[in-house]
Amino acid sequence: MKQLLRDTYVEINLDNIGYNVSKIKEFVGKDVAITAVVKANGYGHGAVNIAPTIMENGADYLAVATLTEALELRKHYKNYNILIMGYTPDEYLNYVVESNITQTIFSFNQAEILNELGVKNNKNSVVHIKYDTGFNRLGFKNNQDSIAEIVKMKKLKNITLEGIFSHFALTSKNDDDIQYNKFMNAIRQLEDKGMKFKYKHICDSISGVDYPEYRLNMIRPGSLIYGLKSFEDDTIVLKQAMTFKSKIYHIKTLEEGEGVSYSYSWKANRKSIIGTLPFGYADGYLRSMRDKGIVTIHGKKAPIIGVICMDQCMVDLTDIPEAQIGDEVIIYGDKTNNTIDIEEMSKLAGTNKNDIVCRITMRTPRVYIKDGKVVDIVNYLL
Ligand SMILES: *Cc1c(COP(=O)(O)O)cnc(C)c1O
């Protein structure tokens, strides 16, 4: 059902997403493939609804963390390349093969299982090998036993070893250099033993911009796609795609001394006008914004006051007397018209920008804008 039926929603600017992908492509050049990371529902932007824009503007692959995320995309798009970057337990690997999804593996055992599933389904199971160079999350440990295990995969006929990748810890340039050299050293040994990989990749958003020499022939940007990374030297200027909006639902006047919300963490120190806003922590607005959050109403910043409830929160409108029920509230925008952007929001919350956007829940509808017009509304609950 293409209905909003709710005044708290996120607006996604598809033109900005398309712009960002094409800028990244232009920036890295035609010899570097782009795997656009759309895990966590496209960092809250709605993976299914942004995927075509991403692919049409120069991405080669979509990457997700989990099997379920991959299956959701496959249900809508038969032909896009989809990589699961996380681990999929053995008992679910049949879904990967049946749905033509590329799986990350880091054991010979999973290669064998995928090969057998390939034989059974009369197709090739496509995999990327994860090689751990020091992040110590997933991947083959960097040693000779691992090299031997990977080489053994060569004899498996129904599996395509399409890629090999690693992931930077981004601790320092020096530590990243060490990781990169370990990765190159492993690849050299594998290639010396006759292995060939179509894709080799180690860079995410930050390293993909900062280390042109380490891009190899594929990068895996996530936050760049959504315009959530800014670089001080303006090497690449991207556009934030998300705006979080709501409306004023109720207004009342409080006498000095009256409290607001649970445990009266806020009390009026003057006669005050207080508005009630229909969003709370169940929509993905951080509970830590208690007595700290800022929203924009009529182009003016207004303080969130009191404890954030699950579904609502309160705002001090005393200095915005023109505010009326039904007026628009910008929870975060792109800094224009006195709004705070996702970067400022994340600083206020003491977290990163990805955390701010991916926590927006399915209760909050997504509204897609293209050429200044609403082109789609996704209400996950209807
Ligand atoms: C999430 C993720 C990315 C994308 O990270 P960004 O910092 O958003 O670019 C890349 N690679 C892997 C393995 C990831 O898990």
The ligand as an SDF file (V2000), in Angstrom:
LIG
                    3D

 15 15  0  0  0  0  0  0  0  0999 V2000
   30.2800   -2.7540    6.2980 C   0  0  0  0  0  0  0  0  0  0  0  0
   31.4350   -3.1870    5.5070 C   0  0  0  0  0  0  0  0  0  0  0  0
   31.9550   -2.3590    4.5040 C   0  0  0  0  0  0  0  0  0  0  0  0
   31.4780   -0.9460    4.2540 C   0  0  0  0  0  0  0  0  0  0  0  0
   31.9410   -0.1030    5.2800 O   0  0  0  0  0  0  0  0  0  0  0  0
   31.8570    1.5040    5.1560 P   0  0  0  0  0  0  0  0  0  0  0  0
   32.7660    1.9850    6.2100 O   0  0  0  0  0  0  0  0  0  0  0  0
   30.4450    1.8940    5.3930 O   0  0  0  0  0  0  0  0  0  0  0  0
   32.3160    1.8390    3.7870 O   0  0  0  0  0  0  0  0  0  0  0  0
   32.9940   -2.8690    3.7340 C   0  0  0  0  0  0  0  0  0  0  0  0
   33.4730   -4.1130    3.9350 N   0  0  0  0  0  0  0  0  0  0  0  0
   33.0100   -4.9180    4.9080 C   0  0  0  0  0  0  0  0  0  0  0  0
   33.5870   -6.2880    5.0840 C   0  0  0  0  0  0  0  0  0  0  0  0
   31.9800   -4.4870    5.7360 C   0  0  0  0  0  0  0  0  0  0  0  0
   31.5330   -5.2810    6.7070 O   0  0  0  0  0  0  0  0  0  0  0  0
  1  2  1  0
  2  3  1  0
  2 14  2  0
  3  4  1  0
  3 10  2  0
  4  5  1  0
  5  6  1  0
  6  7  2  0
  6  8  1  0
  6  9  1  0
 10 11  1  0
 11 12  2  0
 12 13  1  0
 12 14  1  0
 14 15  1  0
M  END
$$$$
